[in-house]
Amino acid sequence: MLYAIFSEEATNHLATLLRELPVLENEEVTPTPHDMYRAAHTLASISATVGISSLNQLGHALENALLRRDLSAQPGSLEALGVIRQAIK
């Protein structure tokens, strides 16, 4: 039962990340949408709850990459977007 709940939640958060990724790619100076932060953070949290440490670590890394992007002097850099895109896809 817990895994089914996790799977549904994770699918929804991944869909949010995929839906919002074009915002970062097309509007380089726009701050990261809050929904992306929330999705990455929640994926990290719920994966820890069910014991999937690799997804937990990836979620935290994605959340940190999004934060670094917003604090960067070049938020639209290809390197930053590449890291974020790779983590999401």
C-alpha positions as CSV (number, residue, x, y, z in Angstrom):
1,M,0.0,0.0,0.0
2,L,2.8,2.5,1.0
3,Y,4.6,1.8,-2.3
4,A,1.4,2.5,-4.3
5,I,1.0,5.8,-2.6
6,F,4.7,6.6,-3.1
7,S,4.5,5.7,-6.8
8,E,1.5,7.9,-7.4
9,E,3.0,10.8,-5.6
10,A,6.4,10.4,-7.3
11,T,4.7,10.3,-10.7
12,N,2.8,13.5,-10.0
13,H,5.9,15.3,-8.8
14,L,7.9,14.1,-11.8
15,A,5.2,15.4,-14.1
16,T,5.4,18.8,-12.4
17,L,9.2,18.9,-13.0
18,L,8.8,17.9,-16.6
19,R,6.0,20.5,-17.1
20,E,8.0,23.3,-15.6
21,L,11.4,22.5,-17.2
22,P,10.6,24.4,-20.4
23,V,10.1,27.6,-18.3
24,L,13.7,27.4,-17.2
25,E,14.9,26.6,-20.7
26,N,12.9,29.3,-22.5
27,E,13.0,32.1,-19.9
28,E,16.6,32.0,-18.7
29,V,16.3,34.9,-16.1
30,T,12.9,33.9,-14.7
31,P,13.3,32.5,-11.1
32,T,12.7,28.8,-10.7
33,P,9.0,28.1,-10.3
34,H,8.0,27.3,-6.7
35,D,6.3,24.1,-7.9
36,M,9.7,22.8,-9.1
37,Y,11.3,23.4,-5.7
38,R,8.3,21.8,-4.0
39,A,8.4,18.7,-6.3
40,A,12.1,18.2,-5.9
41,H,11.9,18.5,-2.1
42,T,8.9,16.3,-1.8
43,L,10.4,13.6,-4.1
44,A,13.5,13.6,-1.8
45,S,11.3,13.3,1.3
46,I,8.9,10.6,0.2
47,S,11.7,8.5,-1.3
48,A,13.5,8.6,2.1
49,T,10.2,7.5,3.7
50,V,10.1,4.3,1.6
51,G,13.8,3.7,1.7
52,I,14.9,4.6,-1.8
53,S,18.1,6.4,-0.9
54,S,19.3,7.0,-4.5
55,L,16.1,8.9,-5.4
56,N,16.4,10.7,-2.0
57,Q,19.9,11.9,-2.9
58,L,18.9,12.8,-6.5
59,G,15.9,14.9,-5.2
60,H,18.2,16.8,-2.8
61,A,20.8,17.3,-5.5
62,L,18.1,18.7,-7.8
63,E,16.7,21.0,-5.2
64,N,20.2,22.3,-4.5
65,A,20.9,22.7,-8.3
66,L,17.7,24.8,-8.6
67,L,18.8,27.0,-5.6
68,R,22.2,27.5,-7.2
69,R,20.6,28.4,-10.5
70,D,18.5,31.1,-8.8
71,L,21.6,32.5,-7.0
72,S,23.8,32.4,-10.0
73,A,24.9,35.4,-12.0
74,Q,24.1,33.3,-15.1
75,P,20.9,31.4,-14.3
76,G,20.4,30.3,-17.9
77,S,23.9,28.8,-18.4
78,L,23.9,25.7,-20.5
79,E,25.8,23.8,-17.8
80,A,23.3,24.6,-15.0
81,L,20.3,23.7,-17.3
82,G,22.1,20.6,-18.4
83,V,22.5,19.4,-14.8
84,I,18.9,20.2,-14.0
85,R,17.6,18.5,-17.2
86,Q,19.7,15.4,-16.6
87,A,18.3,15.1,-13.0
88,I,14.7,15.4,-14.2
89,K,14.8,13.2,-17.2
